[in-house]
Amino acid sequence: MNIAPIASTTQQPGPLLSRKDAAHYLGLAPQTLAQWVVSRRHQLPYVSIGRKAMYRKADLDAFITANTHGANAIAVKGSLQ
């Protein structure tokens, strides 16, 4: 049985955050993120490791940017690019 190696990236993605830490970063309850995973309510990427959902800070920042509305939305989205 041939198993393909996992492709490594040239960039280090940074450490993964636990659901609790990611929820704290977003100002949410960890249960909210758990519910989003099950319901697929938001397109917030996560990494499955066993039964755990882990999050990259860059994905959390992109989620914040994509969900920024109002007068500052263009300024915030432009400054993060």
C-alpha positions, 0 to 999 in steps of 0.5 A: 500500500503506497501512502503519499507523503504530506506535502510540506509548505515553505511557509511556517503556518504558525502554532495551532490554537485550541478551540478555547484560545480561538474563541477567546481571540474572537470574543466568543464562547468555545461552544459557539465555535463547536456549534459552527463546526457542526452546523457549518454556519460560517466558513471558518477554517479549522484543522481536525486533529483526532476529535479536536478542532484547531485554528490558525491565527491567520485564519481567524484574522481573515475571518475577522476581516471578511466579517468587518462591516461599516465605515471602517471595513474598507480601511481595515481590509486594505490595511491587512493586505 
